Amino acid sequence: MKHSIEFLLAHANPSIRLRVMKEILGAAAPKEQDEWICEIRREPIYQSLVKCQKENGWLGNGFHGPNKDAGPYENQEVGVKWLSEKAVGRDDPVLRGAMQAFSTVPLTDLCYRTKGKYFDEFRYAANGQNWIRCACIARAGYDDLIDIRPQIGLALDSFRRVTEVDSILEITGIRKSGGKEKRVFNDYEKWPCYYSFDLLAHTNSWKTNENIRILADAFRALMRQDRPEHQVGGDSWVGYVLGTIGCLKEGYTLGYEADGIHYTNLERVEWMCRCGLYPYLPQLQQEVACLRNAVTDDGICHAPIDENQLRGLSTYGGHQLEVDWKTQTRRDCDVTFRVLLILHYAGLL
């Protein structure tokens, strides 16, 4: 992968160069690091976050993604994710302000856009605004300064629950809503969601051999393909039906087939490798092998990937670090960097 590193250091966005040096090679010269961060701060999205940040540190007029008053990046969740993925550093004033807001703004504040309601993540499986908050804190690297240990424990218990029941059907029931039948979780049940997975992927304090094996067993169960009738999710009943925040379903895959071509979901593969699951899941090993084999002699990865999942950055996906994909080189940089990260966290570099 030497050629991949050389390609990225020569052609990629400063955020990618910075992360290659720090995350993969383990060091970045202070002068280079400062220059790259200055370049990142000149990017239009960073400037828009500076302008939309409020006195209490909150970014924009939204929480869980955009709305009519908040742009695609000018909202607390996506803004924090962008700053974190771009590697501006946790001492960056905008990111530090956003973390201050997460520390001081109550979960019932209207900033969270839940009309003052707190949806308790310990009561409602795979739901609650605090999952999103804690995943953002983890992504920003602030988990040693803001206590999210209860949620890390709940995330582990949620994945463990997958191994304790035959399927999601055992811990959900049917409610009628709007003339339709909806499957909802029983109160105080546990089940993993997109954000509990995100939280574990971006923290390390939970990692023991036992916990990693529990997570591997849970994904082994979730990736079953032989029971399509069990490939269902659940909602929450909070006096009415409330959709969950990415409830994981049986039939979970790491990619999909279209027109005879296999497309990889890089986010899922990266997060699994970050969690230390590579040695335990054959499906993950096969997916990583496909990515590795798609790296050509010039170091560029040409694997077919789920572009909709990688492009941009949003609530449930997007890892684009290049300013745009107007050139093939910029797209190649984003794809190659993610594959390099996957190989790094799989222990294959």
Salt bridges, closest charged atoms under 4 A:
GLU6 OE1 - HIS3 ND1 3.41
GLU23 OE1 - ARG19 NE 2.89
GLU23 OE2 - ARG274 NH2 3.01
GLU39 OE1 - ARG17 NH2 3.98
GLU43 OE1 - LYS86 NZ 3.03
ASP69 OD2 - LYS68 NZ 3.19
GLU77 OE1 - HIS64 ND1 2.64
GLU77 OE2 - LYS81 NZ 2.92
GLU85 OE1 - ARG19 NH1 2.86
GLU85 OE2 - ARG139 NH1 2.97
GLU85 OE1 - ARG338 NH2 2.83
ASP92 OD1 - ARG41 NE 2.94
ASP144 OD1 - ARG90 NH1 2.65
ASP147 OD1 - ARG149 NE 2.85
ASP157 OD1 - ARG160 NH1 2.49
GLU164 OE1 - ARG161 NH1 3.21
ASP166 OD2 - ARG227 NH1 3.05
ASP187 OD2 - ARG123 NH2 2.94
GLU189 OE2 - ARG161 NH2 2.95
ASP198 OD2 - ARG139 NH2 2.99
ASP198 OD1 - HIS202 ND1 2.84
ASP217 OD1 - ARG220 NH1 2.62
ASP226 OD2 - ARG224 NH2 2.73
GLU250 OE2 - ARG227 NE 2.92
GLU257 OE2 - HIS262 ND1 2.60
GLU267 OE2 - HIS319 ND1 3.68
GLU270 OE2 - ARG274 NE 2.88
GLU270 OE1 - ARG338 NH1 3.09
GLU287 OE2 - HIS262 NE2 2.59
GLU307 OE1 - ARG311 NH2 3.21
GLU307 OE2 - ARG331 NE 2.71
ASP324 OD1 - ARG330 NH1 2.44
ASP332 OD1 - ARG331 NH1 4.00
